[in-house]
Each structure stands twice: as C-alpha cells, then as structure tokens.
Amino acid sequence: MTVITPTKILLDESELPTQWYNIVPDLPAPPPPPLHPVTRAPLGPDDLAALFPPALIEQEVTAARYVDIPGEVLDVYRLWRPSPLIRAYRLERSLDTPARIYYKYEGGSPAGSHKPNTAVPQAFYNAKAGIRRLTTETGAGQWGTALAFACAQYDMGCEVWQVRASYDQKPYRRMMIEAFGGTIHPSPSTLTAAGRAILATHPDSTGSLGIAISEAVEVAAASADTNYALGSVLNHVLLHQTVIGEEALAQLAKVGETPDLIVGCAGGGSNLGGLILPFLREKLAGRQSPTLLAVEPTSCPSLTRGVYAYDYGDTAGMTPLVKMRTLGHDFIPDPIHAGGLRYHGMSPLLSHIHELGLMEARAIGQRACFAAGVRFARTEGILPAPEPTHALAVAIEEALRCKESGEQKVILVGLSGHGHLDLSSYDAYLSGAMGDHSLDEAQLRATVAALPAVPA
C-alpha cells in the first residue's frame, strides 16, 4: 500500500519551540568582532546601549547555544505559530519531477511574513526596559508592518523610514503600518540631517536601506526614551528567527524526511538564517547533510559579487563596522520589486558561514523570479511575496534537474511571506513592463573603493 505524505504538516501549540538557537558556539571558527565606528576597537556592550536594551545586547554577543523565549513573547507567537510546512504536490506534478518539494510558509503572521518573529521580542525587551518608542527602516514594508504590530502589543510608538522606491510602489504597506499605529516617512526625508544630506546631492534619490537606517538611528540616538530596532543582519535578529528552522526540523521528522537541499532568499539574512541555522547545527553534528543555498537578486548581489570586508551598516557611517559580504555602504540599488532584498550587505554571521564554505549562494534576475511566483500561485494557490520568489525560482530549477537525472531529492524552500500587497509588481510582470537588472561592474568598483580603512 502506498503511503502518501500529508499535504500540510502541522505542529500544535504544545510543540511551539520554547528556545531560540545560537549557531555561534557550534561553528568551527568564531565570526570576526564588530568594531567601533570611530576608534576601530572591538565593540563592547556599552557601545550599543544608546540603541538597544540590555537583553538584546546580551543576545547579540551571547555564547549560549540556546536562549529561552519569554512566556509573554510565546503568547503573541501563538497568534500564528507554529506555521505550516506544506508539501508542494501540485507544483511537483506541474514540473513532472521526482523531487519532493516542501515549503515553510510564514505568510500567516499579522504582517504576512516572517518578520514578527523578531519584531515581537524586540518590542517586548524594549518595553521591559522602559523604552516608549522604536524607530526603524523598512524596504518593501514587511519589517515596518511587523514592528508597528509588535509595538501595538506593548503600547509603544513606532516610527518608520521606508525606502522611497518601495514607499511609492507599495502604498498599501504604508496604510497597514498606519493601521497598526505606526508613523511612516519616505526615505531620504527632510526630517534628519542624514536624509537632507542625501537630498542635497541627489534630490531624486530612490533611497536605500542604508540611508533609511541612518535616518532611524539618528532619531533614536537623540532621544532617551527611544531605541532603534533592526529587522535583519544582526545576530539577535537571526537568533529570534530560528523558530522557523526548529519547527521545520520537527515537521519533517513527523513524515520521516531529511532535506537534501534547503533554499532561502537572501537580503539582510533574517529569513534565510532563521530557516537554515538549525539545519546547519544538524549538519555540523553529522546527523544530516543538506546543501544550504542562498538566492539573491542580480541587481543587489552581496554574497555572489560583494567583497568580504568591514563596512558600515548604514550610509552615513553612524553604525558599528561589521565584517560582511558588502557592495559598499554608498551603494544605491536599482529599484527592483523585491524591496526586502535591496540591502548593500549580508548578515555578518551568514557572511562568515559562507566564507567557511558551509553555505552556497546564487543570484537570479527578477523576471525569472516572478515567472516562478506565478507558477507557484497557479499550482499551490499562494501568491508569494517578490522576495521568496527568488528561492522558488531556484527550487524549480533544481527540481527540473532532478527530472533529468532521476534523483529523488527532498527540497525545502523558505516561503517567507505572501504577496497580497505586491500586486503592482505582479502587474508589471504580467503586462510585460518588468525588466531585468544586473549590477554594473563600474558601479560596484566605485562603491567598494569607498569602504572604510580598517587596520589589520
């Protein structure tokens, strides 16, 4: 008798992870330390106190493998977690592939993406420390939406600077942020010195996440009751996101599967890290052996074409220097529709893992991504956000290779959010108005040449 794997593999609330996982103690070599932006000395906890509460600073530098998730955070997580793991039977049939494709779907959260997994604990720890307002940046708007929702849970203010290109492309994200109680500005703005400096030179700037970070950090640093919250890149953000991978591990175990290939989209690294880090733990321990694959846009290819060097996390140079794969903090990306993947650098932790040879990377153009998104919507019934279409496009490529070779690979894909507020992007693709963009080599050389000098 043939045994059919369930289409939707669920965990109940009692199986919700109660700890976040920190990969750092399990790596064969520690990541390089962040540096003070002025002295270039290794950063100490006190250097972060103007922006982050003590609990998050501790999580940023912790050597503990596991960090307990507070009960108050778990109470909010239960609104949408555990999230489903789904077998993509209809997509498999349309591809006529022997591969078995699973996707971990994060689109059922209040923001429609994985972002509340870290927004909620960040708001919780800040509120506990007496902070009354959080500032942040956002690209496509998922992070700004998530933080506005999280701040509402703890009666906090939320002020968001959204990259101008996405602010104009995605008006419904602005409306959703405001509905959750947040205030939102297009970036660069005239509200900050950092924004005014950019506009003075480039009055028609489409913005970047680096510029928006500078604006949010500037405002937070000027007020004692205000802190800054980052939606990706930093260690504590990836830590919070590991609930994704921990759940996926448990769900695959329920059906006796182990993945051969795990694919996630890569912008700053939060969705990708949250999915792959628990599996990397299993790989390092010799219990599993998946290939880990990051997929990024050809227009913003930090992992595949960036340099591994110390750089600022923002355009104005106010943040600490971190060693990461970077295109240079002055880099202004093409305004592609995957706004969440337009950051100039990659998470220092994931960059380090890539340098150790533990993760692969691939870049892909946006037309191929949207073709995969449309195919997925027509087979699986979920319209994916532009960001995870990068992972879907490569998963489809790999499944078709299995068709040629006859391999029965198990492929796990991170579907980090839905695209219900990205319909203008799909309209551009379906109407034929969408183009592709690859980073110009001359632009890359210019922005990399401006990297800060750091003594060996």
Backbone torsions as a table, in degrees:
resi	resn	phi	psi	omega
1	MET	NA	131.7	-180.0
2	THR	-75.2	131.6	176.9
3	VAL	-96.8	123.0	-179.1
4	ILE	-99.2	125.8	175.0
5	THR	-66.3	137.2	177.0
6	PRO	-57.7	147.8	177.2
7	THR	-66.4	-44.4	-176.9
8	LYS	-117.0	121.0	-178.1
9	ILE	-105.0	114.9	-171.0
10	LEU	-112.7	152.7	166.5
11	LEU	-112.0	148.6	174.1
12	ASP	-91.2	174.9	-174.2
13	GLU	-60.5	-29.4	-179.9
14	SER	-68.9	-16.7	-179.8
15	GLU	-99.0	6.0	176.0
16	LEU	-61.7	128.7	178.5
17	PRO	-54.9	139.8	179.0
18	THR	-108.9	2.9	176.4
19	GLN	-138.1	146.4	168.7
20	TRP	-90.3	152.1	-177.4
21	TYR	-108.4	132.8	177.8
22	ASN	-108.6	115.1	-175.8
23	ILE	-74.5	-22.3	-168.1
24	VAL	-53.3	-46.6	-179.1
25	PRO	-63.8	-18.8	-176.8
26	ASP	-95.8	-4.4	-179.3
27	LEU	-77.6	150.9	179.3
28	PRO	-67.8	-18.6	176.3
29	ALA	-149.0	143.8	-178.7
30	PRO	-74.5	152.7	176.8
31	PRO	-68.1	152.2	174.9
32	PRO	-61.7	145.8	-176.8
33	PRO	-74.8	151.4	170.2
34	PRO	-69.5	154.4	-176.6
35	LEU	-119.9	151.2	176.1
36	HIS	-65.8	135.9	-175.3
37	PRO	-66.1	-20.1	-178.7
38	VAL	-103.1	-54.0	-174.7
39	THR	-80.3	-20.4	-174.7
40	ARG	65.8	11.6	175.7
41	ALA	-81.5	154.2	176.1
42	PRO	-54.0	137.6	-174.3
43	LEU	-71.1	137.6	173.6
44	GLY	-106.0	163.2	-179.5
45	PRO	-54.9	-36.3	-178.5
46	ASP	-64.0	-26.6	-178.7
47	ASP	-69.5	-16.9	-178.7
48	LEU	-100.9	-3.7	-170.9
49	ALA	-66.3	-22.2	-179.7
50	ALA	-73.8	-17.1	-174.9
51	LEU	-116.5	-29.5	-171.4
52	PHE	-128.1	150.5	177.0
53	PRO	-75.4	161.2	-176.2
54	PRO	-55.1	-39.6	-176.8
55	ALA	-63.1	-39.9	179.9
56	LEU	-73.2	-35.1	175.4
57	ILE	-61.8	-43.1	178.5
58	GLU	-61.5	-41.5	178.9
59	GLN	-67.9	-30.9	179.5
60	GLU	-63.4	-33.9	-173.7
61	VAL	-113.7	4.4	-172.1
62	THR	-62.7	147.5	173.5
63	ALA	-101.7	1.0	179.6
64	ALA	-74.8	141.0	178.4
65	ARG	-70.9	-34.8	-175.7
66	TYR	-130.8	142.8	178.4
67	VAL	-124.7	125.6	-179.4
68	ASP	-64.8	137.3	175.7
69	ILE	-86.2	122.7	-179.2
70	PRO	-57.7	146.0	179.5
71	GLY	-58.1	-35.6	179.7
72	GLU	-65.1	-32.6	177.3
73	VAL	-74.2	-42.6	177.5
74	LEU	-58.8	-36.2	179.1
75	ASP	-60.2	-38.1	178.2
76	VAL	-77.8	-40.4	176.7
77	TYR	-51.3	-37.2	-174.8
78	ARG	-64.8	-10.8	174.0
79	LEU	-62.0	-29.4	-178.9
80	TRP	-140.3	-9.8	-178.6
81	ARG	-104.9	153.4	-5.2
82	PRO	-66.1	146.0	178.7
83	SER	-88.3	156.5	-174.1
84	PRO	-76.8	148.8	165.1
85	LEU	-106.3	128.2	-170.5
86	ILE	-123.9	132.9	174.4
87	ARG	-82.7	124.8	-174.3
88	ALA	-87.2	63.9	-177.3
89	TYR	-57.6	-43.7	-175.0
90	ARG	-69.8	-37.1	175.4
91	LEU	-65.3	-42.6	177.9
92	GLU	-57.8	-44.5	-179.1
93	ARG	-65.4	-39.5	-179.3
94	SER	-66.2	-27.5	178.8
95	LEU	-90.2	-12.6	-176.3
96	ASP	52.5	48.1	-174.8
97	THR	-110.3	146.6	172.7
98	PRO	-80.3	-7.7	178.9
99	ALA	-66.1	149.5	174.0
100	ARG	-107.2	118.5	-173.6
101	ILE	-109.1	126.6	174.7
102	TYR	-119.5	145.5	173.5
103	TYR	-130.5	136.6	177.0
104	LYS	-92.0	112.8	-169.4
105	TYR	-99.9	116.6	-178.8
106	GLU	-103.4	8.7	-175.1
107	GLY	-78.1	-2.6	-179.5
108	GLY	-88.0	3.5	179.7
109	SER	-76.0	166.6	179.1
110	PRO	-56.7	-31.2	179.3
111	ALA	-89.7	-9.2	-178.2
112	GLY	82.0	16.4	-179.6
113	SER	-153.4	-176.2	179.0
114	HIS	-74.8	-12.3	-168.5
115	LYS	-59.8	-33.4	178.8
116	PRO	-63.4	-16.7	178.8
117	ASN	-58.5	-30.8	175.8
118	THR	-106.7	-27.4	179.9
119	ALA	-61.5	-40.6	-177.7
120	VAL	-64.9	-53.3	178.1
121	PRO	-63.3	-34.3	178.1
122	GLN	-63.9	-44.3	177.5
123	ALA	-65.2	-40.3	179.9
124	PHE	-59.7	-51.2	-177.1
125	TYR	-66.7	-35.4	176.9
126	ASN	-67.3	-43.8	178.6
127	ALA	-61.6	-40.4	179.3
128	LYS	-63.0	-29.7	179.8
129	ALA	-86.7	2.9	177.1
130	GLY	90.0	9.1	178.9
131	ILE	-76.9	138.7	-175.4
132	ARG	-107.1	-13.0	-177.6
133	ARG	-149.1	144.6	173.9
134	LEU	-120.3	140.7	172.4
135	THR	-111.6	153.8	178.2
136	THR	-161.5	172.0	171.1
137	GLU	-107.6	164.7	170.6
138	THR	-153.2	148.2	177.1
139	GLY	-93.9	-92.5	-180.0
140	ALA	-67.3	-20.7	176.8
141	GLY	114.9	-10.1	-179.3
142	GLN	-63.1	-42.3	-179.1
143	TRP	-67.6	-44.7	178.1
144	GLY	-60.0	-40.3	177.1
145	THR	-62.7	-45.2	-178.6
146	ALA	-63.1	-43.1	-178.4
147	LEU	-69.6	-36.9	177.1
148	ALA	-62.2	-42.8	176.1
149	PHE	-60.7	-47.6	-177.0
150	ALA	-63.6	-41.7	178.7
151	CYS	-63.0	-35.2	178.1
152	ALA	-63.3	-29.9	179.9
153	GLN	-68.0	-24.4	-175.8
154	TYR	-120.4	19.7	174.8
155	ASP	56.1	46.4	179.2
156	MET	-114.7	153.9	172.0
157	GLY	-78.5	155.8	179.9
158	CYS	-142.8	124.3	180.0
159	GLU	-122.9	126.3	-169.5
160	VAL	-122.0	133.7	169.4
161	TRP	-106.6	116.4	-178.1
162	GLN	-104.1	135.2	176.7
163	VAL	-50.0	127.7	-172.3
164	ARG	-52.3	-42.5	-178.4
165	ALA	-57.3	-44.5	-179.6
166	SER	-75.4	-34.7	177.1
167	TYR	-56.6	-40.7	179.9
168	ASP	-77.5	-36.3	-176.5
169	GLN	-75.2	-31.2	-167.8
170	LYS	-127.4	69.1	-176.4
171	PRO	-63.1	-25.8	-177.5
172	TYR	-72.0	-22.6	172.7
173	ARG	-66.0	-42.7	176.4
174	ARG	-57.8	-45.0	-178.5
175	MET	-63.4	-39.2	-179.3
176	MET	-68.0	-41.5	176.6
177	ILE	-60.4	-44.0	179.0
178	GLU	-67.0	-36.2	177.8
179	ALA	-62.7	-34.0	177.4
180	PHE	-80.4	-3.5	175.7
181	GLY	104.2	3.9	-179.1
182	GLY	-85.5	161.8	172.7
183	THR	-109.8	137.9	-174.7
184	ILE	-133.8	140.7	178.5
185	HIS	-129.6	145.5	170.9
186	PRO	-73.2	145.3	-179.1
187	SER	-122.9	133.0	9.9
188	PRO	-76.2	147.0	-178.5
189	SER	-120.5	170.0	175.9
190	THR	-90.0	6.2	-175.1
191	LEU	-83.6	-14.9	-177.0
192	THR	-131.1	158.2	176.3
193	ALA	-63.7	-39.1	179.5
194	ALA	-62.0	-43.8	179.9
195	GLY	-67.4	-43.0	-179.3
196	ARG	-63.9	-35.8	179.6
197	ALA	-64.3	-41.0	178.1
198	ILE	-66.2	-45.7	-177.3
199	LEU	-66.3	-29.1	178.5
200	ALA	-64.4	-33.5	-179.8
201	THR	-94.6	-36.1	-177.0
202	HIS	-130.9	78.2	-175.7
203	PRO	-62.1	-21.4	179.4
204	ASP	-103.2	22.5	-176.4
205	SER	-57.2	134.1	174.9
206	THR	-84.6	-3.6	174.5
207	GLY	84.3	172.6	176.1
208	SER	-156.3	162.4	176.3
209	LEU	-63.8	-33.9	177.8
210	GLY	-61.0	-41.6	178.1
211	ILE	-67.2	-45.2	-178.9
212	ALA	-62.5	-37.4	175.9
213	ILE	-62.1	-45.2	179.2
214	SER	-56.1	-43.0	-178.4
215	GLU	-66.4	-45.3	-178.6
216	ALA	-66.3	-40.1	178.9
217	VAL	-65.6	-41.5	180.0
218	GLU	-58.6	-45.2	-178.9
219	VAL	-68.6	-42.0	-179.1
220	ALA	-64.3	-41.6	-176.5
221	ALA	-67.2	-19.2	-176.5
222	ALA	-89.7	-2.5	-174.4
223	SER	-134.8	130.0	-176.0
224	ALA	-68.3	-27.3	-177.0
225	ASP	-97.6	12.2	-176.1
226	THR	-124.2	134.5	173.4
227	ASN	-121.5	169.0	179.2
228	TYR	-105.0	144.6	177.3
229	ALA	-128.2	132.0	-179.2
230	LEU	-110.2	138.1	-174.1
231	GLY	-92.2	-1.9	-178.7
232	SER	-159.1	-169.2	168.8
233	VAL	73.8	-55.2	-171.3
234	LEU	-76.7	158.0	-175.9
235	ASN	-60.2	-42.4	-176.4
236	HIS	-68.2	-25.6	177.2
237	VAL	-70.5	-46.9	177.7
238	LEU	-64.0	-35.9	176.7
239	LEU	-55.1	-51.3	-178.2
240	HIS	-61.9	-32.6	-176.2
241	GLN	-76.0	-10.1	-177.0
242	THR	-67.3	-7.2	171.5
243	VAL	-58.6	-28.8	-179.9
244	ILE	-63.6	-55.0	-177.5
245	GLY	-67.2	-37.3	178.7
246	GLU	-62.7	-42.3	176.8
247	GLU	-64.6	-43.0	-178.3
248	ALA	-62.5	-38.7	176.0
249	LEU	-58.2	-48.4	-178.9
250	ALA	-65.2	-37.8	-178.4
251	GLN	-70.0	-41.8	177.2
252	LEU	-64.9	-36.4	178.3
253	ALA	-62.4	-32.6	179.9
254	LYS	-61.1	-29.2	-178.4
255	VAL	-111.6	14.4	174.3
256	GLY	68.0	30.6	-178.5
257	GLU	-111.0	147.6	167.5
258	THR	-128.9	137.1	-174.1
259	PRO	-77.1	142.7	171.4
260	ASP	-91.1	-29.8	-177.8
261	LEU	-141.2	131.2	175.8
262	ILE	-121.3	124.9	-173.6
263	VAL	-122.2	130.0	176.0
264	GLY	-139.2	153.1	175.6
265	CYS	-76.4	152.6	-173.7
266	ALA	-130.7	116.6	173.7
267	GLY	-121.3	-83.6	170.9
268	GLY	-95.7	-23.6	172.3
269	GLY	120.2	-2.1	-171.6
270	SER	-70.8	-47.0	178.9
271	ASN	-65.3	-45.7	-179.1
272	LEU	-60.9	-49.8	-179.4
273	GLY	-62.0	-42.5	-179.6
274	GLY	-60.1	-34.6	180.0
275	LEU	-78.2	-47.1	-167.3
276	ILE	-89.7	-25.1	-170.6
277	LEU	-62.6	-43.1	175.1
278	PRO	-61.9	-33.4	176.8
279	PHE	-71.5	-34.0	176.0
280	LEU	-64.5	-37.1	173.6
281	ARG	-55.7	-47.1	-180.0
282	GLU	-64.6	-36.8	179.4
283	LYS	-67.9	-44.7	-180.0
284	LEU	-64.6	-29.1	179.3
285	ALA	-84.8	-3.4	178.6
286	GLY	80.2	13.5	-178.2
287	ARG	-90.6	-24.8	176.6
288	GLN	-141.1	167.8	-179.3
289	SER	-142.5	50.9	-179.1
290	PRO	-74.8	150.4	165.4
291	THR	-81.9	131.4	-179.9
292	LEU	-105.1	124.7	-172.0
293	LEU	-130.4	121.3	175.5
294	ALA	-96.8	136.1	-179.8
295	VAL	-121.9	128.5	-176.5
296	GLU	-130.9	167.7	179.4
297	PRO	-75.3	146.8	174.2
298	THR	-65.0	-20.8	-179.5
299	SER	-82.9	-15.6	-178.1
300	CYS	-143.4	63.7	-168.3
301	PRO	-93.4	70.4	-174.9
302	SER	-64.4	-41.1	-177.6
303	LEU	-74.9	-39.2	-173.6
304	THR	-88.2	-23.1	-178.8
305	ARG	-132.1	-8.4	178.2
306	GLY	-73.5	169.9	176.7
307	VAL	-101.1	152.2	177.4
308	TYR	-92.8	102.3	-172.4
309	ALA	-156.9	164.1	172.8
310	TYR	-72.3	135.5	179.5
311	ASP	-153.7	161.9	174.4
312	TYR	-74.9	150.2	174.8
313	GLY	-81.3	-11.4	-178.1
314	ASP	-131.7	170.0	-175.8
315	THR	-74.6	-38.5	-175.7
316	ALA	-79.6	-8.4	178.1
317	GLY	77.7	31.5	179.2
318	MET	-93.0	-18.4	-175.8
319	THR	-89.7	164.5	175.3
320	PRO	-60.2	159.0	173.7
321	LEU	-85.2	129.8	178.5
322	VAL	-127.4	145.5	179.0
323	LYS	-86.6	118.6	-174.7
324	MET	-154.2	166.7	168.1
325	ARG	-72.2	120.3	-172.4
326	THR	-139.3	149.9	172.0
327	LEU	-97.7	2.3	-178.6
328	GLY	100.5	134.7	-174.0
329	HIS	-67.4	-14.0	175.9
330	ASP	-87.2	-1.7	-175.8
331	PHE	-64.8	129.2	174.6
332	ILE	-112.4	111.6	-175.1
333	PRO	-75.3	157.0	170.1
334	ASP	-62.3	141.0	-177.2
335	PRO	-76.5	61.6	174.5
336	ILE	-65.0	168.2	-174.0
337	HIS	-79.1	-19.1	177.3
338	ALA	-83.7	74.8	-173.6
339	GLY	-60.7	-26.2	-179.5
340	GLY	-76.1	-6.7	-179.1
341	LEU	-111.3	22.6	-174.9
342	ARG	-105.5	37.0	180.0
343	TYR	-96.8	145.1	-173.3
344	HIS	-73.4	-18.4	-177.8
345	GLY	-129.9	171.9	176.7
346	MET	-116.2	145.7	176.5
347	SER	-35.5	127.9	177.5
348	PRO	-55.1	-37.2	-179.5
349	LEU	-66.4	-45.9	179.3
350	LEU	-70.4	-34.2	175.4
351	SER	-60.9	-42.9	178.3
352	HIS	-63.3	-43.1	178.1
353	ILE	-62.4	-38.6	176.6
354	HIS	-64.7	-43.2	179.3
355	GLU	-63.5	-30.9	178.1
356	LEU	-76.2	-5.0	179.7
357	GLY	80.3	18.6	-176.7
358	LEU	-94.9	-5.6	-178.4
359	MET	-145.9	140.2	176.6
360	GLU	-100.9	166.0	179.9
361	ALA	-142.7	149.3	179.1
362	ARG	-145.5	145.1	176.9
363	ALA	-112.2	148.1	-175.7
364	ILE	-147.0	148.7	-179.8
365	GLY	-79.3	158.0	-170.8
366	GLN	-73.8	-25.2	178.9
367	ARG	-66.7	-41.6	176.9
368	ALA	-63.7	-35.0	179.0
369	CYS	-65.8	-47.3	-179.1
370	PHE	-68.5	-30.8	173.6
371	ALA	-61.5	-41.1	177.3
372	ALA	-67.3	-38.5	178.8
373	GLY	-62.6	-41.5	178.4
374	VAL	-67.1	-42.7	178.4
375	ARG	-61.7	-41.9	179.5
376	PHE	-64.3	-43.5	179.6
377	ALA	-61.7	-39.5	-176.0
378	ARG	-76.7	-19.2	178.6
379	THR	-102.1	-45.9	-173.9
380	GLU	-97.9	-11.9	174.7
381	GLY	81.8	8.6	177.5
382	ILE	-117.5	126.5	175.3
383	LEU	-85.6	108.7	-174.7
384	PRO	-78.5	152.5	171.9
385	ALA	-61.9	155.8	-179.8
386	PRO	-56.6	-33.9	-176.5
387	GLU	-62.0	-55.8	-178.2
388	PRO	-71.1	-8.8	173.6
389	THR	-62.8	-23.2	176.0
390	HIS	-63.5	-45.1	178.3
391	ALA	-67.0	-40.0	180.0
392	LEU	-63.8	-39.9	-179.2
393	ALA	-61.2	-42.8	-179.6
394	VAL	-73.1	-37.2	176.4
395	ALA	-60.3	-40.0	177.5
396	ILE	-65.1	-43.4	176.5
397	GLU	-56.4	-45.6	-177.5
398	GLU	-69.1	-35.6	177.6
399	ALA	-66.2	-35.9	177.4
400	LEU	-70.1	-32.6	173.9
401	ARG	-64.0	-37.3	176.6
402	CYS	-63.4	-35.3	177.4
403	LYS	-61.5	-40.2	179.9
404	GLU	-71.2	-39.1	-173.9
405	SER	-92.2	-19.6	-176.5
406	GLY	83.6	5.0	179.1
407	GLU	-68.2	140.2	178.6
408	GLN	-103.7	60.3	-178.3
409	LYS	-68.3	149.6	169.3
410	VAL	-100.4	118.9	-176.8
411	ILE	-113.0	126.4	176.8
412	LEU	-111.2	128.2	-177.2
413	VAL	-118.7	138.2	172.7
414	GLY	-86.8	109.9	175.2
415	LEU	-99.3	91.1	-165.5
416	SER	-77.2	-10.8	178.3
417	GLY	178.6	167.3	178.0
418	HIS	-90.9	165.3	-177.6
419	GLY	-111.0	28.6	-176.2
420	HIS	-63.5	-26.6	178.5
421	LEU	-101.9	15.2	-179.7
422	ASP	-117.8	25.1	-174.3
423	LEU	-65.6	-28.1	177.0
424	SER	-63.9	-32.2	177.1
425	SER	-66.8	-45.7	178.1
426	TYR	-64.9	-34.6	176.9
427	ASP	-62.7	-41.9	178.3
428	ALA	-62.1	-39.3	179.0
429	TYR	-69.2	-49.4	-175.0
430	LEU	-67.2	-28.2	179.8
431	SER	-84.6	-7.1	-179.0
432	GLY	85.2	6.8	-177.7
433	ALA	-83.9	-12.9	-176.2
434	MET	-81.1	133.0	175.5
435	GLY	-108.8	178.0	174.1
436	ASP	-108.8	157.8	-179.9
437	HIS	-145.8	129.6	172.9
438	SER	-115.8	144.0	-177.4
439	LEU	-62.6	129.5	178.2
440	ASP	-72.3	133.4	-176.6
441	GLU	-62.5	-36.5	180.0
442	ALA	-65.7	-40.5	177.1
443	GLN	-63.1	-41.5	179.9
444	LEU	-62.9	-45.0	179.8
445	ARG	-60.6	-38.6	-177.9
446	ALA	-67.6	-44.1	-177.1
447	THR	-74.8	-33.5	177.7
448	VAL	-70.3	-31.3	178.7
449	ALA	-65.0	-21.8	-179.0
450	ALA	-92.4	12.0	177.9
451	LEU	-62.6	145.0	-179.1
452	PRO	-66.5	147.0	177.8
453	ALA	-78.3	127.3	179.6
454	VAL	-127.0	122.3	179.5
455	PRO	-60.4	146.5	178.7
456	ALA	-62.0	NA	NA
